[in-house]
Amino acid sequence: MSQPVASVTSSSAAINGNDNNSSLDFQFLELPASGNLTVNIENNPNAGSISFTLWQDESGKDGSVQTGCKNGTTIPISGNLKMGDDYYIGNPSNAGGQNFVVTFVAG
């Protein structure tokens, strides 16, 4: 059974004078102990062409969790993702100057 565990709206470029982040910070509502999350990109006519990096917001220097995320990309949960940590979408490409919505689905 697939269930969304996070959803966030991203701009097509960096926001608020930041180098990377194109979305506000978000957290995962729940995470299975193992398995993968699947990336779903929606609400943009270029959804099939958009790619981005999933970043973890850390004090000091943020860490890249997964680069080259596209529609259908799977991200391993164990070792990469944690409940209570802040994440954001960054470095998007091919969004055609329009916002898009990223949903992470477990299952």
LOPA-612346 format. One record per residue: residue number from 1; residue in one letter; x, z, y of N, C-alpha, C, O in turn. Coordinates in steps of 0.001 Angstrom, whole numbers, plus 500000, padded with zeros to 6 digits. Layout:
BEGIN
NUM, A, X, Z, Y, X, Z, Y, X, Z, Y, X, Z, Y
...
***
This chain:
BEGIN
1, M, 500846, 500000, 498814, 500000, 500000, 500000, 500888, 500000, 501245, 501773, 500844, 501381
2, S, 500651, 499068, 502133, 501447, 498968, 503356, 500785, 499750, 504476, 499566, 499713, 504644
3, Q, 501603, 500457, 505239, 501050, 501180, 506378, 502027, 501160, 507545, 503229, 501355, 507364
4, P, 501497, 500920, 508757, 502361, 500931, 509942, 502882, 502344, 510205, 502135, 503319, 510116
5, V, 504175, 502442, 510529, 504765, 503746, 510833, 505284, 503811, 512271, 505674, 504881, 512738
6, A, 505290, 502681, 512970, 505655, 502648, 514394, 505268, 501296, 514962, 505297, 500279, 514269
7, S, 504902, 501306, 516245, 504602, 500065, 516948, 505011, 500240, 518400, 504784, 501294, 518994
8, V, 505615, 499203, 518969, 506102, 499297, 520341, 506041, 497913, 520993, 506245, 496891, 520338
9, T, 505758, 497907, 522287, 505776, 496667, 523052, 507150, 496497, 523676, 507711, 497437, 524238
10, S, 507680, 495297, 523571, 508997, 494992, 524117, 508886, 493907, 525180, 508076, 492987, 525066
11, S, 509703, 494027, 526201, 509867, 492977, 527190, 510775, 491900, 526585, 511393, 492113, 525541
12, S, 510846, 490765, 527241, 511709, 489685, 526748, 513160, 489855, 527188, 514021, 489073, 526785
13, A, 513442, 490867, 528008, 514800, 491126, 528507, 514958, 492623, 528755, 513982, 493371, 528690
14, A, 516177, 493059, 529036, 516452, 494474, 529284, 515618, 494997, 530453, 515359, 494276, 531416
15, I, 515200, 496263, 530353, 514377, 496894, 531388, 515126, 498049, 532044, 516110, 498556, 531507
16, N, 514649, 498446, 533193, 515136, 499632, 533898, 516649, 499657, 534104, 517257, 500727, 534100
17, G, 517259, 498480, 534284, 518685, 498427, 534568, 519584, 498768, 533394, 520779, 499001, 533576
18, N, 519029, 498799, 532200, 519832, 499102, 531017, 520487, 497841, 530466, 520057, 496724, 530753
19, D, 521519, 498038, 529682, 522234, 496905, 529097, 521472, 496275, 527942, 521438, 495051, 527807
20, N, 520860, 497112, 527109, 520301, 496619, 525860, 518785, 496736, 525750, 518118, 495784, 525344
21, N, 518230, 497910, 526114, 516855, 498177, 525707, 515814, 497372, 526476, 515818, 497294, 527704
22, S, 514924, 496781, 525689, 513827, 495995, 526252, 512480, 496667, 525975, 511429, 496127, 526321
23, S, 512516, 497849, 525347, 511299, 498629, 525120, 511563, 500071, 525511, 512710, 500483, 525685
24, L, 510498, 500824, 525645, 510637, 502267, 525799, 511047, 502856, 524459, 510906, 502209, 523421
25, D, 511557, 504094, 524480, 511897, 504768, 523229, 510633, 505021, 522410, 509548, 505221, 522958
26, F, 510795, 505007, 521093, 509694, 505357, 520199, 510257, 506106, 519006, 511463, 506097, 518762
27, Q, 509362, 506759, 518262, 509739, 507457, 517040, 508874, 506965, 515888, 507770, 506464, 516102
28, F, 509372, 507108, 514685, 508586, 506764, 513508, 507638, 507911, 513201, 508057, 509068, 513150
29, L, 506351, 507599, 512995, 505335, 508613, 512746, 505532, 509278, 511395, 505311, 510479, 511243
30, E, 505946, 508487, 510422, 506318, 509009, 509110, 507201, 507982, 508433, 507162, 506793, 508749
31, L, 507994, 508465, 507501, 508894, 507576, 506762, 508888, 507980, 505294, 509025, 509163, 504984
32, P, 508733, 507025, 504388, 508890, 507342, 502966, 510326, 507792, 502705, 511220, 507508, 503502
33, A, 510545, 508483, 501606, 511884, 508981, 501271, 512844, 507840, 500972, 514052, 507976, 501166
34, S, 512314, 506718, 500501, 513177, 505590, 500173, 512408, 504292, 500379, 511232, 504302, 500742
35, G, 513084, 503183, 500143, 512443, 501882, 500309, 512848, 501215, 501605, 513904, 501510, 502165
36, N, 512004, 500315, 502079, 512301, 499541, 503280, 511130, 499552, 504243, 509988, 499805, 503860
37, L, 511438, 499273, 505497, 510412, 498959, 506493, 510461, 497459, 506730, 511537, 496860, 506730
38, T, 509314, 496862, 506929, 509239, 495434, 507238, 508879, 495265, 508706, 507983, 495943, 509211
39, V, 509576, 494362, 509394, 509345, 494077, 510808, 508231, 493034, 510938, 508281, 491982, 510301
40, N, 507228, 493333, 511767, 506186, 492366, 512124, 506212, 492170, 513631, 506094, 493137, 514384
41, I, 506364, 490932, 514077, 506370, 490609, 515509, 505082, 489857, 515817, 504738, 488887, 515141
42, E, 504370, 490322, 516856, 503061, 489760, 517190, 502903, 489619, 518699, 503763, 490023, 519482
43, N, 501776, 489033, 519074, 501340, 488922, 520470, 502294, 488109, 521337, 502456, 488385, 522526
44, N, 502921, 487109, 520736, 503786, 486201, 521472, 503765, 484862, 520741, 503918, 484833, 519520
45, P, 503576, 483732, 521472, 503523, 482433, 520796, 504817, 482066, 520069, 504809, 481196, 519197
46, N, 505924, 482719, 520418, 507209, 482453, 519774, 507554, 483493, 518709, 508720, 483629, 518340
47, A, 506557, 484230, 518210, 506811, 485347, 517291, 507700, 484966, 516120, 508503, 485780, 515665
48, G, 507571, 483752, 515628, 508368, 483324, 514481, 509824, 483061, 514807, 510647, 482945, 513899
49, S, 510162, 482964, 516093, 511536, 482656, 516515, 512258, 483835, 517150, 513474, 483783, 517336
50, I, 511529, 484899, 517486, 512118, 486042, 518192, 513046, 486811, 517265, 512745, 487013, 516088
51, S, 514182, 487239, 517815, 515060, 488173, 517103, 515468, 489279, 518073, 515459, 489091, 519290
52, F, 515823, 490429, 517515, 516212, 491574, 518346, 517088, 492517, 517530, 517254, 492348, 516322
53, T, 517642, 493506, 518212, 518406, 494566, 517565, 517603, 495859, 517659, 517064, 496185, 518717
54, L, 517525, 496592, 516553, 516937, 497931, 516568, 518057, 498916, 516869, 519058, 498979, 516156
55, W, 517869, 499687, 517945, 518872, 500649, 518399, 518367, 502070, 518199, 517166, 502331, 518260
56, Q, 519298, 502983, 517961, 518991, 504412, 517969, 519514, 504975, 519271, 520677, 504776, 519623
57, D, 518645, 505685, 519990, 518996, 506274, 521280, 519730, 507584, 521020, 519134, 508568, 520581
58, E, 521025, 507582, 521297, 521849, 508762, 521047, 522534, 509168, 522342, 522836, 508323, 523185
59, S, 522779, 510469, 522498, 523489, 510903, 523697, 524911, 510374, 523630, 525555, 510405, 522581
60, G, 525376, 509898, 524742, 526707, 509292, 524787, 526596, 507789, 524624, 526398, 507068, 525602
61, K, 526722, 507315, 523398, 526674, 505879, 523142, 525636, 505592, 522060, 525707, 506148, 520964
62, D, 524671, 504722, 522369, 523619, 504378, 521420, 524189, 503600, 520242, 525196, 502904, 520371
63, G, 523538, 503726, 519103, 524007, 503055, 517898, 523063, 501950, 517454, 521843, 502107, 517489
64, S, 523633, 500848, 517044, 522858, 499730, 516515, 522485, 500027, 515066, 523358, 500252, 514228
65, V, 521187, 500028, 514774, 520718, 500296, 513410, 520674, 499005, 512603, 521142, 498965, 511465
66, Q, 520110, 497947, 513191, 519974, 496667, 512489, 519969, 495545, 513521, 519176, 495573, 514462
67, T, 520837, 494571, 513354, 520865, 493411, 514233, 520125, 492254, 513574, 519890, 492262, 512366
68, G, 519764, 491269, 514371, 519137, 490067, 513841, 517765, 490278, 513243, 517365, 489535, 512347
69, C, 517027, 491285, 513723, 515683, 491555, 513205, 514736, 490431, 513616, 514673, 490062, 514789
70, K, 514015, 489901, 512661, 513024, 488854, 512900, 511748, 489220, 512159, 511700, 490216, 511437
71, N, 510722, 488412, 512342, 509484, 488602, 511615, 509788, 488597, 510121, 510348, 487626, 509612
72, G, 509429, 489667, 509408, 509656, 489737, 507969, 510953, 490392, 507548, 511164, 490615, 506356
73, T, 511840, 490711, 508501, 513092, 491400, 508171, 512774, 492752, 507544, 511855, 493445, 507981
74, T, 513540, 493125, 506516, 513399, 494466, 505944, 514588, 495316, 506341, 515726, 494847, 506366
75, I, 514306, 496578, 506652, 515327, 497535, 507065, 515317, 498682, 506066, 514283, 499327, 505895
76, P, 516449, 498960, 505395, 516485, 500079, 504450, 516268, 501399, 505181, 516833, 501634, 506249
77, I, 515444, 502253, 504591, 515125, 503533, 505234, 516255, 504535, 505049, 516715, 505134, 506021
78, S, 516704, 504721, 503820, 517658, 505793, 503538, 518974, 505560, 504274, 519569, 504484, 504210
79, G, 519404, 506602, 504972, 520668, 506541, 505691, 520594, 505908, 507063, 521488, 506114, 507883
80, N, 519536, 505130, 507338, 519441, 504427, 508611, 518435, 505047, 509574, 518678, 505103, 510779
81, L, 517318, 505507, 509049, 516207, 505935, 509895, 515851, 507394, 509632, 515870, 507861, 508493
82, K, 515525, 508104, 510715, 515200, 509523, 510592, 513986, 509858, 511444, 513805, 509331, 512542
83, M, 513168, 510739, 510912, 512033, 511251, 511677, 512565, 512069, 512863, 513568, 512772, 512740
84, G, 511889, 511969, 514001, 512256, 512772, 515157, 513333, 512157, 516030, 513571, 512642, 517136
85, D, 513993, 511098, 515565, 514997, 510419, 516384, 514320, 509358, 517250, 513259, 508840, 516902
86, D, 514945, 509048, 518374, 514423, 508024, 519277, 515086, 506683, 518987, 516298, 506604, 518786
87, Y, 514271, 505630, 518967, 514727, 504267, 518730, 514174, 503369, 519822, 513233, 503742, 520523
88, Y, 514752, 502192, 519968, 514208, 501204, 520893, 514590, 499799, 520453, 515533, 499596, 519688
89, I, 513824, 498833, 520963, 514089, 497418, 520738, 515072, 496973, 521807, 514944, 497365, 522967
90, G, 516045, 496165, 521436, 517011, 495692, 522415, 517498, 494285, 522116, 517330, 493765, 521013
91, N, 518098, 493694, 523114, 518744, 492392, 523004, 517852, 491307, 522404, 518291, 490570, 521521
92, P, 516599, 491199, 522870, 515720, 490177, 522284, 516149, 488768, 522700, 516720, 488563, 523772
93, S, 515860, 487815, 521833, 516083, 486413, 522178, 514886, 485592, 521714, 514162, 485983, 520798
94, N, 514695, 484452, 522363, 513636, 483483, 522031, 512223, 483987, 522296, 511274, 483502, 521681
95, A, 512064, 484963, 523211, 510731, 485494, 523504, 510013, 484674, 524572, 508857, 484953, 524890
96, G, 510677, 483676, 525124, 510029, 482800, 526099, 509564, 483498, 527362, 508599, 483070, 527994
97, G, 510253, 484578, 527734, 509900, 485278, 528965, 508630, 486105, 528867, 508129, 486576, 529888
98, Q, 508098, 486293, 527665, 506859, 487049, 527481, 507108, 488283, 526615, 507994, 488298, 525761
99, N, 506299, 489319, 526861, 506359, 490524, 526031, 505959, 490194, 524607, 505344, 489161, 524344
100, F, 506313, 491083, 523693, 505885, 490962, 522301, 505748, 492361, 521713, 506310, 493322, 522239
101, V, 505002, 492471, 520625, 504763, 493739, 519964, 505481, 493751, 518619, 505358, 492816, 517828
102, V, 506235, 494827, 518369, 506923, 494999, 517089, 506254, 496153, 516347, 506131, 497258, 516877
103, T, 505827, 495885, 515120, 505274, 496914, 514253, 506162, 497032, 513022, 506547, 496031, 512416
104, F, 506478, 498271, 512665, 507277, 498546, 511470, 506329, 499047, 510388, 505592, 500013, 510587
105, V, 506359, 498378, 509247, 505416, 498677, 508166, 506185, 499180, 506941, 507157, 498561, 506510
106, A, 505736, 500313, 506387, 506310, 500847, 505159, 505459, 500424, 503981, 504235, 500339, 504080
107, G, 506120, 500161, 502862, 505335, 499856, 501660, 505646, 498541, 501030, 505046, 498185, 500016
***
